[in-house]
Amino acid sequence: MPSQRTTGNIGVDVGAQNHTINILDAKGDALYGPAAVPNDLRGLSMLEARLDELAIRAGIRRWVAGIESTTFGVEPLLTKFLLDHGCDLRLLTPREVQAQRYLDTRKGAKSDKNDSIALARLVFRGIGSPYKALTSKEKKLRGLIEERALLKRNRTSERRKAVSVMSENYRVNRKTAGNIIDTKTGVLFLRRHQYPPDVRGTDVNAFISEVKSTIAGTYRSVLKHLYEVCSDVWSQSYSPLLGTDPFLLYYLDKMAQSDREIATLTEQVGLILADNNDYKLLRTIPGIGKETGSVIQSRIPDIRRFSHWKKLERFSGLDLVQDTSGPHEGRAKISKHGDPLLRKAVFDSVGAAIRLRGAPENNGLRTRYQSILRRRGSTAETRRKAQIKLAVRQLRIIWAVIHRGEPYVEEERSA
């Protein structure tokens, strides 16, 4: 193995059009950069020639490259180039890069140049988690999860547009608790007995409850409930009634199409994770279901590379930060410098665990959430802070379960 004296350190700030490169020698002195490298084959060829020249001039036999963990993998061309060139990749969290920037500059100003310098210095100091190449199955899983997340965002947008159309044109008659009336003409639009069969059955009481709780008699919660219950029969049941409203039919058809595509992707994800032991261990944790578990597994397939759960916390962007200046102390908040899909999945799992009423002896998150609300009051601020605190605890549980290789069992709390 090459000695430390023959190691070159590369800091790469990833960009869509240009990457900013800074290179230090084994003593920490600048060899090259900061310089912009175009994100194409021509630019990477120029960088390869530069690295070969520096290797001969400075006697470098080994390269170590540092990249922010949140941007790594965004540009596969750069990733493939560094791996093919024999670079040892190190992943660094945005918080580590920010702390190094404050050491390098007085104000810690964020720029492509300062980030590349900070990344190179961190690699020189030996900081960063080693990168483990993703297998073909892990790459496919990550792609499916990202595609499903995009479809869900589109579906949410389509539902909001459909709700907007309905809320403008129709309202619920609160006296009859179910009849829907055209706002413009006052004509009865849809009677309760004309709802699709799924609504008229066991879910009718839930539907009426939604109607009664609708604010100012609008159609928002009604449409949401109807769609979730009757997503498979929208076009058949409502085409004759909504024939004069093409915009609404368009949005409803788009939502139904998105649902079908999401179901197909979910089925493919399930086949990939069918024999994954880590995924099975994640599913034993309260609140983590099929979807949240698959997202967590796809975003951090190699959880064991985090030697401490605090590193996983920083990777997800759930670490607390506080901006201070002189005597002023800013408000503590989560940094959000991490993987947004992973962070959302953890928060969703906490929300599911809080709502989970079964098996309370193995659901410590729900017990702790209720304990916090009893002590501090059930205000919106208290609930938000409690969920953040429990999200951090959920990450700690995830880290411990995977490292131990054992299903989750709630530890007894001391009296």
N, C-alpha and C positions, 0 to 999 in steps of 0.2 A: 504493500500500500504506500503511495507517495506520502512523503513527510509533510508536515504543516508548512514548511518553508517553500514548498513547490506548489502551493495551492493558490488559485486565483478566485476572487470573490466577485460575483456579479449581482447587481441589484436591478430588477426589471419592474418598472411601473407599466402595467398593461394598459393599452389604449386601443380604441377601435380603428383609428387610422394610423397612428404612430405609437411605438413603444419607446419609452425613455430608458436608456441603458447607462449604468455607471459601474466601472470596474476598478477594484482595488487589488493590490498585490498582497503577498503573504504578510507584509509588515503593516498593512492598512493604509499605504500611500496610494494616491490616485494613479491609475494607469491609463484610463480612458474615460471620457465623458465628464458630466452627463451629456448624452447625445441622443437625438431622435433617430429611430430606425423604422422605416416604413413597414407596415404590416402586410407584406406580400413576399413572394419568392425572391424578388430582386433584393429587397431590403435584408432578408435573412441571409442571402448569399454574401452580401457585403459584411454582415456581422460575422459570418463564419470565417471569412478571409481575415478580418480584424483579429478574431480570437486566435487563429493560427499564427499570425504575425506576433501577437503579444506573447504567445506560448514560447516562441523561439527567442524573442528578445529578453524576456524576464525569466526564462527557464521554468515555466509553469507546466506541470504534468497533470494537474487535476483541477477541474472547475467546479465551484459550488454556486448555484444560482438561487436567489431568494425572490419569492413572489408572494403577494398578499393572498391569503387563503380564500378570500371572498371573490377574487377575480380569477383565480387559477381555474383553468379549464374553459374559460370564456372564449379564448382564442386557441383552438386546437392546433393551428399551424405553428404557433410559437411553442406550444407544449411539445409537439412532436420534434421540432428542431432541437430544443434543449436536451431532450432525452436521447435523440440520435447522436448528438454531439458528445455524449458521455458525461453530461452535467449531473451532479447530485443535486436534486431539487429540495429546497426547504420552504415550507409554508409558514408564513408569519401572519399573525392577527393584526387587524387595523389598529388595535390599541397599542401593540408593541411598536408599530411603525410611528404612531403619533408620539409615543414617549421618546423615541429616538430623535424625532424631529425637534422636540423641545431641547434635547441635549445638543443638537447640531446648530440650531438657530435660536436666537433670543426669544422670538415670539412663536416659534413652531409653525410658521406659515405653511399651509398645505399647497403644494404645487407638484407637477410631474417631476421636476428636477430634484426637489427636496425629498420626495418619496423614494426616488431611485437611489439617492445617496444614503438615506436611512436604511433601506433594504440591504444595500451592500455592507454597511457597517454592522448591521445585525448578524448577517451571515458570517462576517469576519470574527465576530464575538462568539460564534457557535450557537446562536439562538435560532430557534425554529424547529418545527416538527418535520421529520423526514417524510418525503412523499412516497406513497405506495401506489404503483400503477394500477389503474382500474382494469378488471377483467372485461372481456367482451359482454358477459352477462350483466355486470354492474353498469357498464356504459348503456346497454339497452334499457335496463331498469330506470336509470336516471333520465334518459330521453322520454320514456313513457310517462314518468311522473311529471316532468316539466310540461309535456303536451297536455296531460290531463288537467294540470293547474291552469293552463291557458284556456282550455275549454270551459272550465268552471268560471273563470273571470268573464268570459264572453256570455255565458249563460246568465250570470248575475246582471250584466248590462242589459241583456234582452228582456229579462224579467222586469227590470226597472222601467224599461220603455213600455212594456205591456201594461204595467201598473199605472203608468202616467196616462196612457190612453183611456184605461177603464175609469180612473179617478176623475177624468175630465168629462166623460160622457155618461157615467152611471153612478148611482148611489144606492145604499141599502136602506130600505124602509125599516126603521128600528121598532116601530110599533108592531108590525107583523113578524119581526124577527126572522127574516129570510127572503122576502120578496125584493127583487132588484128593480129599480125604476130608472127610466131614461131621464137624465137631468134636464135636457133641453125641452122635451115635450111633456114630461110628467107621465108618460104612458108606461104601463107595467111591462117590464122587459123579460123577466124570468121569475116564475113562481117556484116555491120551495119544492113542489112535487115534480118539477121538471129537471131537478138536479140529476146528474148521472147516478146510476145505481149504487156505486161505491159510497157516494155521499149520503144517499137516502138510507143506507144501511146502518151499520154500527157506528159510523163516524158522524152521524147527523147531529148528535148532541155536542160534539166538539165543534162542529161547524157553527151551530147556533151560538155557542159560547164565544166564538171568534166574532160573530156578527154583533153581539151585544157589547163586546169590549172595543168595537171599532170606534176610533176617535172621530167625532162629528159626522158619523154616518158615512164615511168614505169607503171606497171599495178595496183599500190596500190589503188589509189582512185577509179579507174574503178571497181575493184572487190568489194570494199566496197559499192559503189553505186548500182551495179548490184544486189548484194546479198540483200541489204535492200529493193529494189524495187521488186525483184522476188524470195523471200525466199521460196514461196510455189511451184515454178515450176522448181527448180534447177535440180532435178534428171530427170524429164521428158524432159526438154529442152536440157540438156547438156550431158546426158549419151551417146548418139551416137557420139557426138563431142569429148568427153573427155575419150572415152573408153580406150585409151592407157595411161591414167594418173591415175592409181588407188589411188595414195596418195591424189591427189586433191579431187577426188570423196569421199574418206573416210572422209576428213575434212569437206567437204560440207554437207555430210549426218549427221555427228556429230553435226554440227551447226544447221541443221534443226531439229534434235531430241531435242537439248537443247532449241530451240525456242518453240517447242510444250510443253515441260515440264514447261518452264517458264510461258507460257500462262495458263496452268492448275493451277499452283500455284497462279498466279495472280487472277484467277477466284475464287479460294477458299478464298483468302485474302479478296476479295470484298464481299463475302457472310458473312464473320465474321464481317466486318466493316459496313455492310449495315445499322444497327440501332445504330451506335456509334455517339453520339452527338459531342464529341470532334473532331472526324475525320471530321465531316461535317463542323465544325468551322475552322479547319486547311485548308480545301479546299477553303475557302473564301480568303485566303491570296495569293497575286500575286506570281506566280512561283511554288506554291505547287500543284502538280497534284496527280493522283491516286497513283503512285508508291512512290514518295517522301513522300506524306502524310501518306501512310501506314507504311513506314519505321519509320518515326518520332513517329507515334502513338505506334508502337510496342516497340521502344527503351525507350520511356518515357510515359508509360500509365498513370502515376500518376504525371503529371506536377505540380499539385497543392501543392505537398509536398515541392516544392522549394519556400521558403518564399520571395526570391528576384531573379530577373532575372540574377544577377551576379553568383548565385550559379548554375543556369542552364548553364551559360557560362563555368564555371569551369568543370562541369560534362561532357560537350561535348569536352573539350580540346581546346576551342577557346580563352582562356584567354592568355593575353600577359605575357611573362616572359623575364627577362634580367639578364644575368650572369655578375656580376661585381666582380672585385678583385682589391682592393686598388684604385688607380686613374683610372684604366682601366674600361671602361663601354662597355659591350658587346652589340651586336645588338639585339634589341627587336624582338621577334618572338612568334608565338603561341606555347603553351606548347605541344599540341597533347597528353596530359595526360587525355584521355577521351574515350568515345565510338566512334570508328572509323566509324561505319555504320551511326550513328546519324550525325557525322560531315560531312560525304560525302553527306548525304541527304540534309543537310542545304546548302552546297555549290552548289549542283545540282539545288536546288530551286532558289538560287540567280542567277545562270546562266540562268535559264529559264525566270526569271523575267526581266533580262537585255535584253533578246532577244524578250520579249513579246511586241508587238507593239500596240495591241488593248487596249482600255479603259485606256488611259494614266492618266486620272484624278484619278484612284485608284491604280496606280503603282508608288509609290514613290521611289522604289529601282532603277528603270530605270532612273528616273529623277535625282536622286542623283549621280548615276554612270556617266551619261553624264556631270553633273556639275563638278565632280572631274576631269574628263578627260579634260574638257575645261580649268580648272584652272592650272592643273599640267602637261598637255601634255599626249598624247596617246602612252606612251611607255609600254613595257612589264612589267616593274617593277611597274609602276603606276597602270596598270590594275590589277595586282596581289594584290597589297595592297588595292585597291578599293574593290575588291571582298571579301577580308578578313574583311574589315570594314563593308561591307554590310551584310556579314554572321552573324556577331555579332548583327547587327540591326535586322536581320531576326529572330534570337533567341529571342530577346527582344519582337518583335511583337508576336511571338508564345506564349510566356509566358503571355503577356498582354491579348491576345484574349481568351485563355483558362481560365484565372483567372476572366475575366469580364463576360465570357459566352455569348459574343455578336459577330456577324460576323465582319470581318475586314472592317474598313472604313478609308481611308487615311486622316490624319489630315492636315489641311491647314498650310502651312509654312508661318511664318511671313516674311514680306518683309524687 
